[in-house]
């Protein structure tokens, strides 16, 4: 018994070394994981800011669409989130998750903008992303709209009107094509109901995932919203359109002030009551189903401004 007891005894120095070693290893793993997480959050925030900066050159006054791309070293998920409650114009929110050592690292870092309008699925994944933009006039310039897609997903536009096919070709994005569709492509069909996304261009309706989104018929303003409906899910689309109407409301008030200044100078464009009405319509806007009635007032204002001696825009 005495020999057995002696054999089980561990010197105190060894025991202390084992415990201290275990504690050191635990702390090393803990702080390493915290450091990696912190670096991932910093990288996600930096990449989100870079996306916002990248959008600035696309904010042009040109009618034609402008295109660019962004490449990220690691596999990335971009979360497109929209807030239509904050402040006057709501917020565009971008959050990124990135793959590290085969695992997705989620972060709680949000990068937000109150003057950006990005249309995409709520989550897109890849290393390379395409972005193109179009200005949205309704009837005056409201904002530039940005459409973001992953290079991993290809959209095939089938039987599109010539003006749309030509614009898609001019963009020269490898993930947007007008012929030679593959079975893995996301099909966008016009005047059809057998594709992933079905567009009734004349009526201004996009049907996707069994849900309808409205973009108010033909014309450049409608085309800008049509692309938005194609590349977005319904939640993102509805929120961003509502933000655009919030901007329409505020801009209408500014043009009302300009109309008053013109009247004081003896030049009446006769748009005051129309601007009040469209501001009220934008204020009560609930979803894209209301876009048609707003569009009718937009057309009236546009025609009046076109023939006015003192144009407001």
C-alpha positions as CSV (number, residue, x, y, z in Angstrom):
1,X,0.0,0.0,0.0
2,X,2.8,2.4,0.8
3,X,4.5,1.7,-2.5
4,X,1.3,2.3,-4.4
5,X,0.6,5.6,-2.7
6,X,4.1,6.8,-3.5
7,X,3.6,5.9,-7.1
8,X,0.5,8.1,-7.4
9,X,2.1,11.2,-5.9
10,X,2.8,14.0,-8.4
11,X,5.4,16.6,-7.4
12,X,4.0,20.0,-6.7
13,X,6.2,21.6,-9.3
14,X,4.9,19.4,-12.1
15,X,1.3,19.9,-11.0
16,X,1.7,23.7,-11.0
17,X,3.4,23.5,-14.4
18,X,0.5,21.5,-15.9
19,X,-2.1,23.9,-14.5
20,X,-0.2,27.0,-15.6
21,X,0.4,25.5,-19.0
22,X,-3.3,24.7,-19.4
23,X,-4.3,28.3,-18.4
24,X,-1.7,29.8,-20.8
25,X,-3.0,27.6,-23.7
26,X,-6.6,28.6,-22.9
27,X,-5.8,32.3,-22.7
28,X,-3.8,32.1,-25.9
29,X,-6.7,30.4,-27.8
30,X,-9.2,32.9,-26.2
31,X,-7.3,36.0,-27.1
32,X,-6.4,34.7,-30.5
33,X,-10.0,34.1,-31.3
34,X,-11.0,37.5,-30.0
35,X,-8.2,39.1,-32.1
36,X,-9.4,37.3,-35.2
37,X,-13.0,38.4,-34.5
38,X,-11.9,42.0,-34.0
39,X,-9.9,41.9,-37.2
40,X,-12.9,40.4,-39.0
41,X,-15.1,43.2,-37.7
42,X,-12.6,45.9,-38.7
43,X,-12.2,44.3,-42.2
44,X,-16.0,44.1,-42.6
45,X,-16.5,47.7,-41.6
46,X,-13.6,48.8,-43.9
47,X,-15.0,46.8,-46.9
48,X,-18.5,48.2,-46.3
49,X,-17.1,51.8,-46.3
50,X,-15.2,50.9,-49.5
51,X,-18.4,49.8,-51.2
52,X,-19.9,53.2,-50.3
53,X,-16.9,55.0,-51.7
54,X,-17.0,52.9,-54.8
55,X,-20.6,54.0,-55.5
56,X,-19.6,57.7,-55.6
57,X,-18.2,57.6,-59.1
58,X,-21.4,56.0,-60.3
59,X,-23.4,58.9,-59.1
60,X,-23.6,60.7,-62.4
61,X,-26.2,62.8,-64.1
62,X,-26.0,60.7,-67.2
63,X,-29.1,58.9,-68.5
64,X,-27.1,55.8,-69.5
65,X,-26.3,53.1,-66.9
66,X,-22.8,53.1,-65.4
67,X,-21.1,49.9,-64.3
68,X,-18.2,48.8,-62.1
69,X,-17.1,45.8,-60.0
70,X,-15.6,45.0,-56.6
71,X,-13.3,42.0,-55.7
72,X,-12.8,40.9,-52.2
73,X,-10.0,38.5,-51.2
74,X,-12.1,36.1,-49.1
75,X,-15.5,34.6,-49.7
76,X,-18.0,37.3,-48.5
77,X,-21.7,37.5,-47.8
78,X,-23.1,41.0,-48.2
79,X,-26.3,41.7,-46.3
80,X,-28.4,44.5,-47.8
81,X,-30.6,46.0,-45.1
82,X,-32.9,48.9,-45.4
83,X,-34.4,51.1,-42.7
84,X,-37.3,53.3,-43.8
85,X,-38.0,54.8,-40.4
86,X,-34.9,56.7,-39.4
87,X,-34.7,60.4,-40.1
88,X,-36.0,62.0,-43.3
89,X,-34.6,59.6,-45.8
90,X,-34.2,56.4,-43.9
91,X,-30.9,54.4,-44.1
92,X,-29.1,52.1,-46.4
93,X,-27.3,49.5,-44.2
94,X,-24.6,47.1,-45.3
95,X,-23.3,44.2,-43.2
96,X,-20.6,41.7,-44.2
97,X,-19.8,38.2,-43.1
98,X,-16.5,36.7,-44.3
99,X,-15.2,33.2,-44.5
100,X,-12.1,32.5,-42.3
101,X,-10.4,29.1,-42.0
102,X,-13.4,27.4,-43.7
103,X,-16.0,29.0,-41.3
104,X,-18.2,32.1,-41.6
105,X,-17.3,34.9,-39.2
106,X,-20.4,36.9,-38.4
107,X,-20.0,40.5,-37.3
108,X,-22.3,43.0,-35.7
109,X,-20.8,45.9,-37.5
110,X,-23.2,47.9,-39.7
111,X,-22.2,50.5,-42.2
112,X,-25.0,52.9,-43.1
113,X,-25.7,55.7,-45.5
114,X,-28.7,58.0,-45.7
115,X,-28.1,58.9,-49.4
116,X,-27.5,55.5,-51.0
117,X,-30.1,53.2,-52.5
118,X,-28.8,49.7,-53.2
119,X,-31.1,47.1,-54.8
120,X,-30.1,43.5,-54.4
121,X,-31.2,40.3,-52.7
122,X,-31.0,40.7,-48.9
123,X,-28.0,38.4,-49.0
124,X,-25.5,37.8,-51.8
125,X,-22.4,35.8,-51.7
126,X,-19.1,35.6,-53.5
127,X,-15.7,37.2,-54.0
128,X,-16.6,39.4,-57.0
129,X,-19.6,41.6,-57.2
130,X,-21.0,43.8,-60.0
131,X,-22.6,47.2,-59.4
132,X,-24.3,49.3,-62.0
133,X,-26.4,52.5,-61.6
134,X,-29.1,54.5,-63.2
135,X,-30.5,57.9,-62.3
136,X,-34.1,58.0,-61.1
137,X,-36.1,61.0,-62.2
138,X,-39.6,61.4,-60.7
139,X,-40.1,63.9,-62.4
140,X,-36.9,65.7,-61.2
141,X,-33.8,63.9,-60.1
142,X,-34.5,61.9,-57.0
143,X,-31.4,59.8,-56.6
144,X,-29.1,57.3,-58.3
145,X,-30.1,53.7,-57.9
146,X,-27.5,51.0,-57.5
147,X,-28.0,47.4,-58.5
148,X,-25.6,44.9,-56.9
149,X,-25.2,41.2,-58.0
150,X,-22.7,38.5,-57.3
151,X,-20.6,37.2,-60.1
152,X,-21.7,33.7,-59.0
153,X,-25.2,34.3,-60.3
154,X,-26.0,34.9,-64.0
155,X,-29.1,36.6,-65.2
156,X,-30.4,35.9,-68.7
157,X,-32.8,38.5,-70.1
158,X,-35.1,36.7,-72.6
159,X,-37.3,38.5,-75.2
160,X,-36.5,41.9,-73.7
161,X,-37.5,45.1,-75.6
162,X,-34.6,46.4,-77.7
163,X,-33.9,49.3,-75.5
164,X,-33.3,47.0,-72.5
165,X,-31.3,44.4,-74.5
166,X,-29.0,47.1,-75.8
167,X,-28.5,48.6,-72.4
168,X,-27.7,45.1,-70.9
169,X,-25.2,44.5,-73.7
170,X,-23.6,48.0,-73.2
171,X,-23.1,47.3,-69.5
172,X,-20.7,44.5,-70.5
173,X,-21.2,42.6,-67.2
174,X,-20.3,38.9,-67.6
175,X,-23.2,37.9,-65.4
176,X,-25.9,39.7,-67.4
177,X,-26.7,38.2,-70.8
178,X,-29.4,38.4,-73.5
179,X,-28.9,35.0,-75.3
180,X,-27.5,31.6,-74.8
181,X,-29.2,30.9,-71.5
182,X,-28.0,28.0,-69.4
183,X,-30.2,25.9,-67.1
184,X,-28.4,27.3,-64.0
185,X,-29.2,30.9,-65.1
186,X,-31.8,33.1,-63.4
187,X,-34.2,33.7,-66.3
188,X,-35.8,37.1,-66.7
189,X,-38.7,37.0,-69.2
190,X,-40.8,39.7,-70.7
191,X,-44.5,39.1,-71.3
192,X,-44.2,35.5,-70.0
193,X,-45.0,33.6,-66.9
194,X,-42.6,30.6,-67.1
195,X,-39.4,32.2,-65.8
196,X,-37.8,32.9,-62.5
197,X,-38.6,36.6,-62.9
198,X,-41.5,37.6,-65.1
199,X,-41.8,41.2,-66.4
200,X,-45.0,42.8,-67.7
201,X,-43.2,45.9,-69.1
202,X,-46.2,47.8,-70.4
203,X,-48.2,47.4,-67.1
204,X,-45.2,47.9,-64.9
205,X,-45.3,44.7,-62.9
206,X,-42.5,42.3,-61.9
207,X,-43.4,38.9,-60.6
208,X,-40.7,37.1,-58.6
209,X,-40.9,34.2,-56.0
210,X,-44.7,34.4,-56.3
211,X,-44.8,38.0,-55.3
212,X,-45.5,41.2,-57.4
213,X,-43.6,44.4,-57.4
214,X,-44.8,47.5,-59.3
215,X,-42.6,49.9,-61.2
216,X,-45.2,52.1,-63.1
217,X,-44.9,51.2,-66.8
218,X,-42.4,52.2,-69.4
219,X,-40.0,55.2,-69.6
220,X,-36.6,55.8,-68.0
221,X,-38.0,56.3,-64.5
222,X,-39.9,53.0,-64.8
223,X,-36.9,51.2,-66.3
224,X,-34.8,52.3,-63.3
225,X,-37.4,50.7,-60.9
226,X,-37.8,47.7,-63.1
227,X,-34.1,46.8,-62.7
228,X,-34.5,47.4,-59.0
229,X,-37.4,44.8,-58.9
230,X,-35.4,42.3,-60.9
231,X,-32.3,42.3,-58.7
232,X,-34.0,42.7,-55.3
233,X,-36.2,40.6,-53.1
234,X,-39.6,42.1,-52.3
235,X,-38.6,43.3,-48.8
236,X,-35.6,45.3,-50.0
237,X,-37.4,46.7,-53.0
238,X,-40.4,47.9,-51.0
239,X,-38.3,49.5,-48.4
240,X,-36.0,51.3,-50.8
241,X,-38.9,52.6,-52.9
242,X,-40.5,54.0,-49.8
243,X,-37.2,55.7,-49.0
244,X,-37.3,57.2,-52.5
245,X,-40.8,58.5,-51.9
246,X,-39.6,60.1,-48.7
247,X,-36.9,61.9,-50.7
248,X,-39.5,62.9,-53.3
249,X,-41.6,64.5,-50.5
250,X,-38.7,66.6,-49.3
251,X,-37.5,67.6,-52.8
252,X,-41.1,68.7,-53.7
253,X,-41.0,71.1,-50.8
254,X,-37.8,72.6,-52.0
255,X,-39.2,73.1,-55.5
256,X,-42.2,74.7,-53.9
257,X,-39.9,77.2,-52.3
258,X,-38.2,77.8,-55.7
259,X,-41.6,78.3,-57.3
260,X,-42.4,81.0,-54.7
261,X,-39.1,82.8,-55.5
262,X,-40.0,82.7,-59.2
263,X,-43.4,84.1,-58.5
264,X,-41.9,87.0,-56.6
265,X,-39.9,87.7,-59.7
266,X,-43.0,87.7,-61.8
267,X,-42.6,84.3,-63.3
268,X,-45.2,81.8,-62.3
269,X,-44.8,78.2,-63.5
270,X,-48.2,77.2,-62.1
271,X,-46.8,74.2,-60.3
272,X,-47.4,75.1,-56.7
273,X,-50.6,73.1,-56.2
274,X,-49.2,70.1,-58.1
275,X,-46.1,70.0,-55.9
276,X,-48.2,70.2,-52.8
277,X,-50.3,67.3,-54.1
278,X,-47.3,65.1,-55.0
279,X,-45.7,65.8,-51.7
280,X,-48.8,64.6,-49.9
281,X,-49.0,61.5,-52.1
282,X,-45.3,60.7,-51.3
283,X,-46.0,61.3,-47.6
284,X,-48.8,58.7,-47.6
285,X,-47.1,56.2,-49.8
286,X,-47.4,52.7,-48.4
287,X,-46.0,50.3,-51.0
288,X,-45.2,49.9,-54.6
289,X,-48.8,49.3,-55.5
290,X,-49.2,53.1,-55.0
291,X,-46.6,54.0,-57.6
292,X,-49.0,54.1,-60.5
293,X,-51.1,57.0,-59.1
294,X,-47.9,58.9,-58.1
295,X,-46.6,58.4,-61.7
296,X,-49.7,60.0,-63.2
297,X,-49.1,63.1,-61.1
298,X,-45.4,63.0,-62.0
299,X,-46.4,63.1,-65.7
300,X,-48.6,66.1,-65.2
301,X,-45.9,68.0,-63.4
302,X,-43.3,67.1,-66.0
303,X,-45.5,68.4,-68.9
304,X,-46.2,71.6,-67.1
305,X,-42.5,72.2,-66.3
306,X,-41.5,71.5,-69.9
307,X,-43.7,74.3,-71.3
308,X,-43.1,76.8,-68.4
309,X,-41.1,79.9,-69.2
310,X,-39.3,79.6,-65.8
311,X,-38.5,76.0,-65.5
312,X,-37.9,74.6,-62.0
313,X,-35.5,72.0,-63.1
